Amino acid sequence: MPGIKVGADSWICEYITPWDIYVHGITKVITYQKTAYQEMYIVETGAYGKALVLDGKWQCCTGDEFIYHEALIHPAMIAHGSPRQVLVLGGGDGAAVREVLRWKTVEQVMMVDIDAEVVDACRQHLPEIHQNSFDDPKTHLVIGDALEVLEQNDQKWDVVISDLSDPIEEGPSFQLFTKEFFEKVQRCLAPGGYFVLQAGPVAPVGLSIYSRVLNTLSSVFPEVHPYACYIPTFGEPWGLALCSAETITSQPEPVAIDQLLQEKTTGGFRLLDGICLLGLLQTPAYVRQAIASETEVYTIKEPPKFFGQGTLEK
């Protein structure tokens, strides 16, 4: 085709639906491992920098990960106001912990990830993303199963963040989007605590998993607020959910949010400020309607299964 110049010979092809593929040009495979739990690539892309890919599904990259991670972490932290004890489930690249540590009030952040090989590879090859957050004295890294850690640890948390990989059937997060798991999270929240999780795409095609995850959350938490942001390298808008026993306002005052962030956080945000937060919390009608009409609840026996994986092709 005239005017088109292709700059890569290798491509990560992620299957979005049975009819849609998102393709990223790869200039270098930095490392590859078949871990005990999943297949991992860390690659250099032509457009978005270095990226982490698990089981063929795009996780994050240096070019736009700030959009996902700031949207995931800070609405819950802002809602709490002064979080001291924070639990991160998943997040092997270290970016979620990095964002939590922006908050001056945080005394401890415990990160639980099942796959030590992924964590080690990210520590070695993705310093731009974790920014030494693993080595902060406030960080406590636990290699283990999130279900078991929640069952064995009786600590109460101000904020719990679920940054788990998608629940594809072959992956390690297969059963961590279910009512039973959410009940365990609820029991470990301190009074006034908040839970936030990534819950899958909210494009009109394939919205059923997101709406069912939200319906499952609503069977456990009195307050559940859906929100989403567009992640360029995901190829579609990505859904999140903020949950609590506390009232969740969808109309925060931007000036007050900016003042809170100025007083209680460090470092420059690239996505989030008061105006952005107000916008994030305005859920589109089609998403609200899908959630309102959903009746299915995911359980350990019938957990969600995201569509497809991906391949590296030349």
BAFI-3210 file (N, C-alpha, C; in Angstrom, 3 decimals, decimal comma, padded with zeros to 6 digits):
// residues 314
n [1|2|3|4|5|6|7|8|9|10|11|12|13|14|15|16|17|18|19|20|21|22|23|24|25|26|27|28|29|30|31|32|33|34|35|36|37|38|39|40|41|42|43|44|45|46|47|48|49|50|51|52|53|54|55|56|57|58|59|60|61|62|63|64|65|66|67|68|69|70|71|72|73|74|75|76|77|78|79|80|81|82|83|84|85|86|87|88|89|90|91|92|93|94|95|96|97|98|99|100|101|102|103|104|105|106|107|108|109|110|111|112|113|114|115|116|117|118|119|120|121|122|123|124|125|126|127|128|129|130|131|132|133|134|135|136|137|138|139|140|141|142|143|144|145|146|147|148|149|150|151|152|153|154|155|156|157|158|159|160|161|162|163|164|165|166|167|168|169|170|171|172|173|174|175|176|177|178|179|180|181|182|183|184|185|186|187|188|189|190|191|192|193|194|195|196|197|198|199|200|201|202|203|204|205|206|207|208|209|210|211|212|213|214|215|216|217|218|219|220|221|222|223|224|225|226|227|228|229|230|231|232|233|234|235|236|237|238|239|240|241|242|243|244|245|246|247|248|249|250|251|252|253|254|255|256|257|258|259|260|261|262|263|264|265|266|267|268|269|270|271|272|273|274|275|276|277|278|279|280|281|282|283|284|285|286|287|288|289|290|291|292|293|294|295|296|297|298|299|300|301|302|303|304|305|306|307|308|309|310|311|312|313|314]
n.u [000,850|000,642|002,684|002,863|005,033|006,599|007,998|008,947|009,872|008,922|006,011|003,713|000,760|-002,288|-005,275|-008,307|-011,103|-012,936|-012,774|-011,087|-007,839|-005,129|-002,123|001,290|004,332|007,475|010,744|012,775|013,342|013,677|013,738|012,667|010,578|009,275|007,473|006,653|003,995|003,081|003,515|006,062|007,038|009,383|009,675|011,004|009,310|008,375|006,961|006,075|007,990|009,519|007,933|005,779|004,563|002,230|001,267|000,627|-000,891|-001,059|000,425|001,684|003,493|006,350|005,625|002,895|002,019|001,560|-000,994|-002,785|-001,900|-002,021|-004,749|-005,739|-004,724|-005,013|-007,718|-008,916|-007,145|-007,443|-010,158|-010,084|-008,371|-006,329|-004,512|-002,785|-001,988|-001,518|-002,482|-001,333|-002,342|-000,989|000,520|003,198|005,115|005,777|004,829|002,361|002,932|004,838|003,213|001,538|003,404|003,768|002,168|002,318|001,272|001,372|002,440|003,082|003,292|002,196|002,983|001,689|002,511|002,239|004,192|007,446|009,423|008,526|008,440|011,177|012,276|011,087|012,153|014,767|014,718|012,878|013,339|012,532|009,848|009,259|010,892|012,585|010,833|010,490|012,578|012,118|011,928|009,363|008,069|006,853|007,454|005,775|005,957|003,571|000,342|-002,523|-005,051|-004,403|-002,778|-004,575|-006,254|-004,572|-003,457|-004,182|-004,201|-005,502|-006,458|-006,205|-006,510|-007,055|-005,666|-006,279|-004,354|-004,267|-003,431|-005,319|-008,225|-007,736|-008,213|-005,960|-004,236|-002,695|-004,522|-007,041|-009,194|-009,643|-011,484|-013,937|-016,933|-016,308|-013,609|-013,743|-015,160|-013,258|-011,463|-013,057|-013,303|-010,773|-010,492|-009,944|-012,013|-013,736|-012,327|-011,147|-011,559|-010,109|-010,100|-008,741|-010,851|-011,296|-012,068|-014,194|-015,310|-018,065|-018,366|-017,902|-018,451|-019,737|-018,276|-017,093|-019,440|-020,525|-018,518|-018,745|-021,363|-020,965|-019,223|-021,032|-022,622|-021,254|-020,067|-021,366|-021,194|-020,378|-018,543|-018,324|-015,692|-013,595|-010,787|-009,088|-006,622|-004,000|-002,242|-003,647|-005,688|-008,371|-010,996|-010,491|-011,813|-012,380|-013,033|-014,332|-014,735|-016,523|-017,656|-018,275|-019,839|-019,503|-018,563|-019,482|-019,056|-016,661|-015,006|-013,006|-011,021|-010,653|-009,658|-007,246|-005,903|-005,726|-004,047|-001,755|-000,997|-000,636|000,769|003,672|005,767|005,238|002,111|000,960|-001,396|-003,533|-005,556|-007,701|-009,756|-009,495|-010,095|-012,793|-013,850|-013,192|-014,920|-017,409|-019,526|-020,207|-023,463|-024,114|-022,500|-023,399|-026,006|-025,582|-024,474|-026,605|-028,502|-027,433|-027,340|-025,840|-023,530|-020,158|-018,438|-016,250|-016,627|-017,692|-015,982|-014,960|-013,810|-011,529|-011,399|-009,234|-005,628|-002,484|000,127|003,596|004,790|006,552]
n.v [-001,194|002,197|004,618|003,338|002,183|-000,515|-001,313|-003,496|-006,934|-008,915|-009,802|-009,227|-010,777|-010,255|-011,750|-010,279|-010,581|-013,338|-012,318|-010,179|-008,810|-007,461|-006,028|-005,705|-004,323|-005,822|-005,145|-006,360|-009,268|-009,302|-011,011|-014,373|-016,687|-019,776|-020,037|-021,541|-021,028|-019,524|-018,218|-016,039|-013,044|-010,416|-007,609|-005,412|-002,827|-001,242|001,168|001,756|001,337|-000,742|-003,842|-005,988|-009,212|-011,661|-014,980|-014,476|-012,182|-008,715|-006,851|-004,506|-001,527|000,597|002,895|003,661|002,809|004,397|005,460|003,330|002,479|004,740|005,241|002,889|002,826|005,337|006,446|004,843|005,317|008,064|008,138|006,941|008,693|008,906|006,574|003,985|001,289|-000,891|-003,319|-005,090|-007,143|-009,309|-007,547|-007,817|-006,385|-004,196|-001,583|-000,863|-000,880|001,132|003,381|003,388|004,045|006,729|008,036|009,857|009,099|006,358|003,542|000,872|-001,322|-004,282|-006,616|-009,224|-011,795|-014,550|-015,543|-015,848|-015,822|-014,066|-011,667|-011,390|-011,139|-008,754|-006,991|-007,003|-006,280|-004,237|-001,618|000,989|000,923|-000,197|001,396|001,011|000,352|-002,089|-002,201|-000,354|000,504|000,367|-001,529|-004,812|-007,776|-010,633|-013,842|-015,810|-017,503|-015,582|-016,199|-017,980|-016,344|-014,357|-015,933|-016,765|-014,525|-012,217|-009,484|-006,150|-004,044|-000,807|-000,155|-002,363|-003,646|-005,090|-006,233|-008,233|-010,662|-011,388|-013,552|-015,978|-019,376|-021,027|-019,588|-018,092|-016,597|-017,534|-018,110|-015,850|-013,871|-014,116|-014,653|-015,895|-015,236|-012,443|-012,137|-012,916|-010,815|-008,691|-009,315|-008,740|-006,038|-002,954|-000,941|001,513|000,944|000,344|-001,402|-002,109|-003,134|-004,377|-005,195|-006,081|-005,647|-002,975|-002,514|-002,462|-004,982|-008,012|-007,165|-008,594|-010,105|-008,140|-006,886|-009,001|-009,508|-007,122|-007,404|-009,594|-008,495|-006,706|-008,424|-008,781|-006,386|-003,391|-000,940|-000,345|000,922|001,359|002,118|003,381|003,478|004,476|002,488|002,783|000,690|-001,575|-001,598|-001,108|000,260|-000,017|-001,676|-000,912|-001,268|000,183|-000,450|-000,655|-000,446|002,047|005,133|005,922|008,612|009,923|012,390|014,048|016,979|018,822|020,784|020,310|017,705|018,106|019,609|017,746|015,803|017,332|017,800|015,238|013,489|012,552|013,430|013,822|013,558|012,070|011,411|011,696|014,083|016,390|017,063|014,998|012,734|013,237|012,948|010,222|008,833|009,023|006,962|005,422|005,202|002,772|000,911|001,058|000,171|-002,460|-003,618|-003,283|-005,014|-007,488|-010,773|-012,962|-014,490|-014,872|-017,743|-019,936|-022,454|-021,761|-019,778|-016,646|-016,581|-015,170|-014,253|-015,917|-015,790|-015,063|-014,638|-014,779|-013,754|-014,068]
n.w [000,000|-000,898|000,730|003,174|005,596|006,950|010,010|011,450|011,823|013,412|015,316|017,953|018,296|019,523|020,414|020,368|020,003|018,478|015,924|015,816|015,983|017,766|016,870|017,593|016,578|016,990|017,899|019,262|021,201|024,494|026,732|027,311|028,948|029,983|032,577|035,787|035,842|033,658|030,290|029,425|027,910|027,603|025,735|023,198|021,698|018,579|018,747|021,392|023,363|025,912|026,809|028,756|028,326|028,992|028,717|026,077|026,235|026,394|028,969|030,149|029,207|028,692|027,352|027,751|030,241|032,470|032,242|032,709|035,317|037,016|036,868|037,962|040,636|042,083|042,356|044,424|046,536|046,856|047,536|050,057|051,435|053,489|053,300|055,000|055,278|052,671|050,326|047,575|045,036|042,780|040,075|039,159|037,699|039,206|039,051|040,215|042,955|042,916|042,356|044,630|046,578|046,185|047,966|050,879|053,297|053,427|055,172|054,926|052,160|050,960|048,575|046,677|044,658|042,500|040,849|040,876|038,940|036,963|038,436|039,074|036,494|035,645|037,522|036,682|033,926|033,467|034,724|034,253|034,687|037,301|038,911|041,137|043,172|044,443|046,232|048,173|051,624|052,715|051,294|051,148|049,803|048,784|047,629|046,452|046,557|046,062|047,138|049,243|050,827|051,666|053,208|055,262|056,404|058,858|058,889|058,609|055,937|054,511|051,838|049,195|046,302|043,261|040,867|038,979|036,451|033,439|033,685|032,049|031,085|031,310|032,877|035,912|037,385|037,372|039,146|040,628|040,316|041,472|043,493|045,941|046,275|046,352|048,705|050,577|050,262|051,157|053,888|054,816|054,728|056,366|058,595|056,737|054,466|051,047|047,966|044,873|041,480|038,386|035,756|033,196|029,624|028,364|025,935|023,616|022,345|023,890|026,445|028,378|030,285|031,928|032,952|034,386|036,275|037,705|038,640|040,283|042,197|043,340|044,734|047,008|048,017|049,463|048,083|044,777|042,179|038,778|036,476|033,811|031,529|028,543|027,154|025,075|024,084|024,743|022,989|023,360|025,473|028,998|031,784|035,238|038,778|041,696|045,066|048,192|051,650|052,235|051,180|047,793|045,980|042,843|041,914|042,490|043,786|041,725|042,466|045,193|045,086|043,732|045,674|047,756|046,548|046,198|048,830|049,936|048,307|046,337|043,578|040,013|038,512|035,500|034,284|036,159|037,779|039,517|037,650|035,774|037,384|037,996|035,419|034,871|036,549|035,442|034,183|031,076|029,481|028,152|029,429|032,094|031,687|030,796|033,095|034,889|033,835|034,186|035,562|036,311|038,580|039,241|040,363|042,278|041,174|038,722|037,187|035,554|032,126|030,157|026,699|024,466|023,661|022,618|020,115|019,154|016,185|013,079]
ca.u [000,000|001,485|002,809|002,961|006,342|006,566|009,287|009,270|009,761|008,244|004,774|002,869|-000,627|-003,196|-006,623|-009,254|-012,322|-012,678|-012,681|-010,242|-006,484|-004,310|-000,775|002,366|005,611|008,525|012,089|013,728|012,891|014,665|013,833|011,519|010,591|008,083|007,573|005,808|002,597|002,653|004,535|006,407|007,956|009,651|010,070|011,125|008,390|008,788|006,240|005,721|009,045|009,576|006,616|005,616|003,479|002,029|000,341|000,219|-001,729|-000,316|000,244|002,033|004,701|006,890|005,060|001,593|001,575|001,130|-002,442|-003,418|-001,565|-002,570|-006,197|-005,997|-004,322|-005,279|-009,100|-009,140|-006,332|-008,101|-011,412|-009,747|-007,867|-005,065|-004,212|-001,522|-001,664|-002,041|-002,183|-001,380|-002,412|-000,455|001,380|004,580|006,026|006,178|004,295|001,300|003,609|005,424|002,181|001,124|004,449|003,665|001,371|003,126|000,640|001,558|003,455|003,463|002,588|002,543|002,670|001,606|002,499|002,483|005,222|008,728|010,225|008,067|008,903|012,633|012,547|010,697|013,153|015,998|014,601|011,923|013,545|011,784|008,488|009,167|011,611|013,145|009,800|010,677|013,628|011,705|011,750|007,947|007,558|007,022|007,132|005,438|005,717|002,598|-001,002|-003,310|-006,097|-003,818|-002,303|-005,736|-006,770|-003,619|-003,041|-005,318|-004,019|-006,522|-005,857|-006,984|-006,803|-006,609|-005,603|-006,142|-003,706|-004,021|-003,557|-006,668|-008,562|-007,809|-008,333|-004,658|-003,401|-002,683|-005,543|-008,281|-010,290|-009,520|-012,503|-015,147|-017,583|-015,564|-012,387|-014,117|-015,540|-012,016|-010,956|-013,902|-013,003|-009,474|-010,496|-010,148|-013,169|-013,478|-011,399|-011,572|-011,013|-010,175|-009,524|-008,921|-011,932|-011,453|-012,446|-015,569|-015,807|-019,391|-018,177|-017,190|-018,746|-020,435|-017,419|-017,008|-020,708|-020,706|-017,606|-019,351|-022,503|-020,406|-018,769|-022,206|-023,169|-020,377|-019,812|-022,535|-020,975|-019,501|-018,616|-017,533|-015,067|-012,755|-009,925|-008,608|-005,198|-003,703|-001,657|-004,633|-006,537|-009,769|-011,139|-010,312|-012,693|-011,957|-014,162|-014,014|-015,709|-016,370|-018,876|-018,479|-020,449|-018,544|-019,094|-019,097|-018,947|-015,662|-014,698|-011,643|-010,087|-010,360|-008,805|-005,907|-005,297|-005,394|-002,879|-000,603|-000,615|-000,391|001,511|004,913|005,998|004,302|001,170|000,853|-002,799|-004,576|-005,762|-009,100|-010,632|-009,435|-010,838|-014,214|-014,199|-013,099|-016,027|-018,670|-019,619|-021,115|-024,775|-024,167|-021,872|-024,334|-027,150|-025,149|-024,328|-027,928|-029,272|-026,697|-027,825|-024,913|-022,482|-019,054|-018,048|-015,078|-017,013|-017,976|-015,280|-014,894|-012,709|-011,325|-011,167|-007,996|-004,303|-001,771|001,315|004,700|004,921|007,523]
ca.v [000,000|003,394|005,441|002,522|001,617|-001,463|-001,199|-004,664|-008,246|-009,793|-009,155|-009,828|-010,767|-010,564|-011,989|-009,512|-011,372|-014,292|-011,631|-008,992|-009,014|-006,257|-006,449|-004,773|-004,641|-006,090|-004,977|-007,191|-010,062|-009,102|-012,281|-015,266|-017,796|-020,558|-020,179|-022,595|-020,627|-018,825|-017,926|-014,631|-012,307|-008,994|-007,268|-004,009|-002,557|-000,124|002,410|002,018|000,985|-002,117|-004,337|-007,292|-009,982|-012,921|-015,867|-013,850|-011,014|-007,501|-006,443|-003,095|-001,134|001,864|004,029|004,149|002,155|005,381|005,644|002,224|002,367|005,870|005,044|001,767|003,011|006,566|006,679|004,212|006,010|009,351|007,894|006,719|009,967|008,774|005,138|003,646|-000,105|-001,172|-004,654|-005,205|-008,530|-009,289|-006,376|-008,281|-005,416|-003,233|-000,235|-000,585|-000,509|002,461|004,409|003,423|004,704|008,181|008,579|010,090|008,463|004,902|002,985|-000,436|-001,905|-005,681|-007,073|-010,677|-012,291|-015,992|-015,964|-015,228|-015,634|-012,831|-010,553|-011,250|-010,634|-007,342|-006,245|-006,911|-005,735|-003,123|-000,627|002,202|000,763|-000,337|002,526|000,553|000,247|-003,329|-002,016|000,635|-000,152|000,186|-002,614|-006,195|-008,639|-012,012|-014,725|-016,797|-017,487|-014,543|-016,842|-018,503|-015,230|-013,740|-016,852|-016,957|-013,245|-011,573|-008,044|-005,349|-003,155|000,376|-000,287|-003,589|-003,406|-006,316|-005,976|-009,592|-010,911|-011,764|-014,929|-017,004|-020,675|-021,630|-018,667|-018,232|-015,775|-018,115|-018,141|-014,681|-012,892|-014,823|-014,212|-016,402|-014,448|-011,096|-012,218|-012,920|-009,450|-007,856|-009,601|-008,207|-004,584|-002,202|-000,039|002,621|000,507|000,303|-002,435|-001,754|-004,178|-004,354|-006,160|-006,471|-004,625|-002,489|-002,290|-003,088|-006,408|-008,641|-006,473|-009,477|-010,498|-007,000|-006,681|-010,092|-009,251|-006,045|-007,974|-010,439|-007,574|-006,132|-009,423|-008,811|-005,048|-002,504|000,109|-000,735|001,945|001,026|003,195|002,838|004,405|003,887|002,179|002,613|-000,591|-002,637|-001,567|-000,938|000,812|-001,055|-001,444|-001,080|-001,158|000,672|-001,096|-000,327|-000,291|003,487|005,759|006,334|009,728|009,999|013,812|014,703|018,357|018,813|021,620|019,605|016,559|018,639|019,997|016,503|015,203|018,184|017,660|013,883|012,645|013,090|013,088|014,406|012,680|012,309|011,229|011,989|015,259|016,458|017,026|013,650|011,817|013,492|012,328|008,766|008,258|009,155|005,700|005,517|004,587|001,374|000,088|001,007|-000,656|-003,860|-004,064|-003,338|-006,144|-008,739|-011,581|-014,038|-014,261|-015,804|-018,506|-020,799|-023,525|-021,177|-018,495|-016,072|-016,979|-014,196|-014,855|-015,953|-015,456|-014,337|-015,330|-013,999|-014,247|-013,403]
ca.w [000,000|-000,973|001,926|004,378|005,844|008,061|010,677|012,272|011,200|014,366|015,761|018,980|017,831|020,627|019,912|021,166|019,839|017,392|014,642|015,955|016,486|017,935|016,528|017,924|015,977|017,971|017,352|019,998|022,340|025,550|027,456|027,210|029,896|030,278|034,027|036,338|035,783|032,451|029,293|029,582|027,052|027,724|024,380|022,790|020,601|017,749|019,026|022,785|024,306|026,415|027,207|029,382|027,731|029,705|028,021|024,834|026,480|026,717|030,358|030,308|028,505|029,181|026,642|028,222|031,470|033,460|032,130|033,425|036,732|037,770|036,948|038,858|042,028|042,841|042,812|045,728|047,531|047,069|048,257|051,460|051,924|054,221|053,426|055,666|054,983|051,337|049,815|046,115|044,582|041,424|039,867|039,146|037,095|040,236|038,852|041,177|044,199|042,663|042,500|046,040|047,373|046,039|049,064|052,076|054,453|053,395|056,066|054,403|051,025|050,747|047,228|046,592|043,277|042,533|039,903|041,203|037,734|036,327|039,273|038,902|035,149|035,613|038,298|035,893|032,578|033,374|035,787|033,939|035,193|038,768|039,511|042,416|044,210|045,203|047,229|049,174|052,928|053,014|050,459|051,595|048,673|049,123|046,495|046,907|046,001|046,722|047,941|050,478|051,649|052,299|054,219|056,364|056,975|059,510|058,901|057,962|054,955|054,141|050,411|048,526|044,860|042,486|039,576|038,527|035,019|033,037|034,070|031,008|031,752|031,571|033,641|037,362|038,034|036,866|040,119|041,497|039,944|041,874|044,733|047,097|046,429|046,782|050,121|051,341|050,236|052,026|055,295|055,221|054,668|057,595|058,503|055,828|053,437|049,654|047,099|043,460|040,638|036,935|035,554|031,810|028,640|028,360|024,583|023,488|022,086|024,992|027,704|029,326|031,405|032,838|033,652|035,348|037,386|038,508|039,349|041,343|043,238|044,011|045,652|048,187|048,534|049,386|047,090|043,666|041,137|037,583|035,714|032,747|030,795|027,296|027,150|023,650|023,714|024,923|021,817|023,729|026,828|030,015|032,915|036,612|039,700|043,030|045,948|049,608|052,436|052,314|050,020|046,775|045,208|041,439|041,575|043,333|043,461|041,197|043,226|046,443|044,745|043,447|046,937|048,456|045,906|046,472|050,240|050,424|047,368|045,783|042,179|039,064|037,826|034,061|033,919|037,132|038,611|039,909|036,486|035,205|038,248|037,758|034,148|034,953|037,318|034,704|033,444|029,923|029,655|027,696|030,466|033,221|031,298|030,776|034,490|035,508|033,306|034,413|036,690|036,642|039,574|039,062|041,549|042,081|040,258|037,411|037,114|034,205|031,258|029,093|025,392|023,690|024,137|021,576|019,610|018,572|014,815|012,206]
c.u [000,885|001,486|002,947|004,361|006,270|007,943|009,689|009,098|009,067|007,071|004,149|001,431|-001,531|-004,617|-007,632|-010,622|-012,011|-012,483|-011,714|-008,900|-005,814|-002,857|000,215|003,655|006,707|009,890|013,119|013,001|013,978|014,847|012,544|011,675|009,236|008,153|006,692|004,328|002,140|003,838|004,796|007,363|008,163|010,292|010,291|010,210|008,881|008,189|006,146|006,781|008,991|008,225|006,723|004,386|003,403|000,948|-000,232|-000,639|-000,875|-000,621|000,525|003,258|005,100|006,200|003,755|001,123|001,089|-000,378|-003,158|-003,147|-002,055|-004,084|-006,560|-005,806|-005,002|-006,742|-009,401|-008,366|-006,949|-009,382|-011,154|-009,245|-006,528|-004,696|-002,842|-001,059|-002,333|-001,563|-002,362|-001,341|-002,032|000,509|002,844|005,576|006,476|005,579|003,194|001,899|004,251|004,409|001,680|002,113|004,506|002,988|002,201|002,563|000,929|002,713|003,959|002,638|003,108|002,071|002,739|001,519|002,920|003,731|006,533|009,560|009,818|008,562|010,398|012,974|012,198|011,685|014,402|015,823|013,672|012,105|012,799|010,367|008,466|009,884|012,064|012,108|009,930|011,646|013,279|011,478|010,291|007,353|007,876|006,528|006,906|005,208|004,786|001,260|-001,864|-004,415|-005,548|-003,354|-003,469|-006,307|-005,881|-003,242|-004,250|-005,163|-005,171|-005,858|-006,783|-007,406|-006,244|-006,741|-005,379|-005,632|-003,321|-004,144|-004,951|-006,951|-008,768|-007,648|-006,987|-003,808|-003,541|-003,778|-006,948|-009,447|-010,320|-010,438|-013,885|-015,683|-016,793|-014,293|-012,718|-014,556|-014,307|-011,403|-011,744|-013,558|-011,682|-009,393|-010,703|-011,431|-012,833|-012,571|-012,024|-010,841|-011,166|-009,541|-009,686|-009,859|-012,221|-011,972|-013,912|-016,000|-017,164|-019,333|-017,372|-017,435|-019,310|-019,562|-017,315|-018,304|-020,954|-019,749|-018,182|-020,560|-022,046|-019,903|-019,945|-022,891|-022,386|-020,253|-021,057|-022,417|-019,985|-019,656|-017,730|-016,890|-014,080|-011,843|-009,424|-007,096|-004,797|-003,178|-002,564|-005,588|-008,010|-009,849|-011,129|-011,075|-012,034|-013,188|-013,650|-015,117|-015,440|-017,700|-019,222|-019,173|-019,356|-019,173|-018,587|-018,913|-017,920|-015,388|-013,247|-010,643|-009,692|-009,451|-007,386|-005,187|-004,874|-004,136|-001,620|-000,085|-000,094|000,370|002,782|005,018|004,915|003,418|001,107|-000,582|-003,726|-004,444|-007,250|-010,059|-010,651|-010,232|-012,337|-014,663|-014,196|-014,350|-017,381|-018,811|-020,604|-022,408|-024,783|-023,523|-022,807|-025,508|-026,785|-025,019|-025,698|-028,733|-028,618|-027,239|-026,819|-023,877|-021,403|-018,687|-016,808|-015,409|-017,258|-017,313|-015,309|-013,699|-012,606|-011,045|-009,690|-006,717|-003,625|-000,573|002,368|004,961|005,943|007,072]
c.v [001,244|004,173|004,670|001,935|000,740|-001,514|-002,385|-005,934|-009,260|-009,037|-009,955|-009,667|-011,198|-010,662|-011,331|-010,193|-012,425|-013,627|-010,447|-009,350|-007,647|-006,703|-005,344|-005,239|-004,728|-005,942|-005,867|-007,988|-009,979|-010,363|-013,062|-016,361|-018,476|-020,851|-021,335|-022,292|-020,069|-018,626|-016,423|-014,173|-010,915|-008,589|-005,768|-003,812|-001,363|001,190|002,753|001,601|-000,465|-002,550|-005,714|-007,962|-011,319|-013,732|-015,206|-012,614|-009,866|-007,075|-004,957|-002,807|000,264|003,064|004,553|003,511|003,139|005,597|004,572|002,296|003,547|005,735|003,916|002,141|004,191|006,860|006,053|004,921|007,369|009,167|007,666|008,005|009,904|007,307|004,901|002,238|-000,499|-002,550|-004,650|-006,686|-008,565|-008,129|-006,700|-007,329|-004,329|-001,856|000,107|-000,160|000,869|003,568|004,520|004,227|006,213|008,815|008,663|009,373|006,974|004,491|001,634|-000,757|-003,327|-006,087|-008,596|-011,080|-013,752|-016,402|-015,216|-014,955|-014,372|-011,622|-010,319|-010,675|-009,157|-006,484|-006,011|-006,077|-004,519|-002,105|000,674|002,141|000,678|000,766|002,222|000,462|-001,028|-003,141|-000,974|-000,072|-000,354|-001,005|-003,961|-007,107|-010,064|-012,774|-015,825|-016,609|-016,488|-015,136|-017,317|-017,384|-014,561|-014,623|-016,904|-015,664|-012,546|-010,059|-007,353|-004,277|-001,994|000,328|-001,625|-003,363|-004,739|-005,960|-007,315|-009,701|-011,448|-013,228|-015,850|-018,368|-021,279|-020,787|-018,825|-017,462|-016,286|-017,965|-016,902|-013,534|-013,428|-014,292|-014,662|-015,592|-013,047|-011,072|-012,241|-011,523|-008,574|-008,066|-008,997|-006,685|-003,986|-001,377|001,179|002,263|000,429|-000,817|-001,973|-002,872|-003,836|-005,495|-006,449|-005,369|-004,232|-002,033|-002,981|-004,579|-006,997|-008,002|-007,404|-009,870|-009,358|-006,824|-007,782|-009,978|-008,169|-006,548|-008,872|-009,586|-007,023|-007,127|-009,491|-007,431|-004,170|-001,427|-000,393|000,319|001,544|002,277|002,585|003,918|003,684|003,718|001,913|001,230|-001,776|-002,699|-001,378|-000,312|-000,298|-000,693|-001,733|-000,973|-000,763|000,208|-000,733|-000,506|001,178|004,002|006,241|007,451|009,678|011,441|014,497|016,127|018,451|019,627|020,929|018,404|017,027|019,027|018,765|015,873|016,027|017,981|016,270|012,981|013,345|012,687|013,632|013,365|013,054|012,176|011,950|013,365|015,317|016,376|015,633|012,665|011,995|012,840|010,811|008,147|008,411|007,969|005,821|004,731|003,115|000,425|-000,048|000,091|-002,137|-004,420|-004,242|-004,549|-007,495|-009,467|-012,631|-013,585|-015,312|-016,452|-019,332|-021,918|-023,017|-019,807|-017,926|-016,602|-015,959|-014,924|-014,797|-015,656|-014,624|-015,145|-014,312|-014,592|-013,439|-013,491]
c.w [000,000|000,335|003,218|004,472|007,084|008,697|011,513|011,462|012,103|014,982|016,906|018,511|018,988|020,086|020,850|021,171|018,772|016,035|014,671|016,581|016,629|017,782|016,877|017,260|017,015|017,300|018,050|021,064|023,398|026,372|027,236|028,245|029,901|031,773|034,484|036,141|034,444|031,502|029,298|028,499|027,635|026,406|024,250|021,589|019,797|018,162|020,504|023,795|024,725|026,979|027,851|028,789|028,453|029,011|026,774|024,988|026,999|028,155|030,565|029,458|028,942|028,546|027,195|029,523|032,519|033,413|032,946|034,926|037,563|037,916|037,899|040,319|042,707|043,152|044,167|046,833|047,872|047,877|049,737|052,102|052,615|054,389|054,044|055,290|053,670|050,895|048,301|045,754|043,111|041,276|039,802|038,522|038,062|040,109|039,837|042,517|044,063|042,884|043,940|046,872|047,141|047,262|050,338|053,296|054,536|054,298|055,580|053,172|050,851|049,358|047,192|045,129|043,284|041,763|040,143|039,955|036,977|037,108|039,057|037,528|035,030|036,396|037,463|034,635|032,454|034,501|035,534|034,519|036,712|039,521|040,952|043,532|045,034|046,366|048,278|050,518|053,321|052,275|051,067|050,478|049,165|047,826|046,975|046,225|046,776|047,591|049,281|051,394|052,356|053,398|055,459|057,076|057,563|059,610|058,169|057,105|054,646|052,684|049,932|047,027|044,154|041,097|038,966|037,020|034,714|033,362|032,883|031,678|032,121|032,513|035,137|038,086|037,760|037,843|041,019|041,082|040,343|043,197|045,951|047,344|046,920|048,246|051,021|051,383|051,200|053,502|055,751|055,116|056,062|057,464|057,639|054,670|052,054|048,917|045,660|042,645|039,164|036,606|034,094|030,912|028,755|026,970|024,449|023,164|023,246|026,342|028,767|030,506|032,404|033,630|034,681|036,521|038,295|039,270|040,492|042,498|044,038|044,936|046,955|048,837|048,414|048,320|046,035|042,572|039,958|036,998|034,735|032,202|029,547|027,370|025,699|023,287|024,016|023,728|022,111|025,120|027,864|031,278|034,256|037,500|041,071|043,972|047,403|050,312|052,594|051,053|049,060|045,948|043,774|040,985|042,481|042,855|042,983|042,005|044,526|046,195|044,475|044,735|047,738|047,877|046,188|047,891|050,575|049,466|046,915|044,320|041,279|038,412|036,345|033,571|034,883|037,761|038,909|038,745|035,870|036,044|038,057|036,460|034,200|035,569|036,631|033,753|032,286|030,136|029,251|028,705|031,660|032,901|031,289|032,187|035,133|035,059|033,587|035,646|037,141|037,657|039,368|040,390|041,240|041,086|038,846|037,313|035,699|033,445|030,144|027,785|025,012|024,418|023,049|021,143|019,211|017,203|014,051|010,761]
res [m|p|g|i|k|v|g|a|d|s|w|i|c|e|y|i|t|p|w|d|i|y|v|h|g|i|t|k|v|i|t|y|q|k|t|a|y|q|e|m|y|i|v|e|t|g|a|y|g|k|a|l|v|l|d|g|k|w|q|c|c|t|g|d|e|f|i|y|h|e|a|l|i|h|p|a|m|i|a|h|g|s|p|r|q|v|l|v|l|g|g|g|d|g|a|a|v|r|e|v|l|r|w|k|t|v|e|q|v|m|m|v|d|i|d|a|e|v|v|d|a|c|r|q|h|l|p|e|i|h|q|n|s|f|d|d|p|k|t|h|l|v|i|g|d|a|l|e|v|l|e|q|n|d|q|k|w|d|v|v|i|s|d|l|s|d|p|i|e|e|g|p|s|f|q|l|f|t|k|e|f|f|e|k|v|q|r|c|l|a|p|g|g|y|f|v|l|q|a|g|p|v|a|p|v|g|l|s|i|y|s|r|v|l|n|t|l|s|s|v|f|p|e|v|h|p|y|a|c|y|i|p|t|f|g|e|p|w|g|l|a|l|c|s|a|e|t|i|t|s|q|p|e|p|v|a|i|d|q|l|l|q|e|k|t|t|g|g|f|r|l|l|d|g|i|c|l|l|g|l|l|q|t|p|a|y|v|r|q|a|i|a|s|e|t|e|v|y|t|i|k|e|p|p|k|f|f|g|q|g|t|l|e|k]
***
